[in-house]
């Protein structure tokens, strides 16, 4: 059995791949409305991700069969908090899939005889991708995994070439002109951008979620989590500086495919087409993979009594078919409701909601470490890691708007009331 498990190197790249997705390809356009000073936001975001990653690595040691947030939240914080953490993570995953669809179609439309600036073309393409990946997921986890592996290989290689050979075209004048394009101070821009930037680190917890698949969880999960975050953070910082020094900020902000502009500046028009195809492929693969995650987390939540039983039904191929059908329909509605005059605006709206939802779920992980359980009293290192995670979550929530936080509180309150009124009382043991 151990020969089928993965080691620390492969696990590290699994974690890194789950983070390097739509944020990498479309965030340059979103951040161009703030400026190149956001490179410091990337550095701070990496540090916060490491603090949260440490907490999840420790939870994986305490709960080696970890499958969902319920496994570590309910023993420490009880049924109601476990419901909120599980449901917030589930909702964040399927809303976040819309941001991935936005990024994927933003590049794909460059290869098609369509006008990507027409809002109905944007939303129509996004919904088409959503249902295409829904159909793929109906075939079961194995075809999704194979498709995602194909997308990783052929999607990231052209981008790696741009990152390696683009420095000869870096223009310090363009970079300096884009340093801060807002009327706010540098510090305000840096901390105000943390929420958007942290979208690129969502997925850091997957090292803990695959603890049962690695050979030595005590050693390999911390290595995979920290290593994956450092790889992703380095890629983000390097690409952020490079992009802002090649294409003027106003052009980046107006683009649905910022890396395509960069490739065209470096290698010519032919390279722009190659990058657009690679980015569309990688983002589409990420969408298919995260839809699989969404279906599985919904099924786990259903089996624990947190969602209606229909979400827990799986087909003969192992797909959470009915749950995915509902999710795909909900994603289609979100695509329409968040439609914006430009792709970066729609992308920014969606990731703002998602990051706050997932950060609240991450906070439950930190609090679980601090409190511990009756059977497992927290050690000093447990408390330090838990407090670090809570500090990271607090800083991320502090960087968001008051209106967004109020909306989150109201949504949580409504969900909790519905759960208390209609939730199933018989829950599977954590």
Secondary structure, DSSP 8 states (H G I E B T S, - for coil): -GGGSB-HHHHHHHHHHHHSSHHHHHHHHHHTTT-GGGHHHHHHHHHHHHHHHHHHHHHHHH-TT--SHHHHHHHHH-HHHHHHHHHHHHHHHHHHHHHHHHHHHHHHGGGTTS-TTSHHHHHHHHHHHHHHHHHHHTT-HHHHHHHHHHHHHHHHHHHHHHHHHGGGG--HHHHHHTS--SSS-HHHHHHHTHHHHHGGGTTTTHHHHTGGGBS-HHHHHHHHHHHHHHHHHHHHHHHHHHHHTTS-HHHHHT-S-HHHHHHHHHH-HHHHHHHHHHHHHHHHHHHHHHHHHHHHHHHHHHHTTSS-GGGG---TTS--HHHHHHHHHHHHHHHHHT--SSHHHHHHHHHHHHHHHHHHHHHHHHHHHHH--SSS---HHHHHHHHHHHHHHHHHHHTS-HHHHHHHHHHHHHHHHHHHHHS-S-----
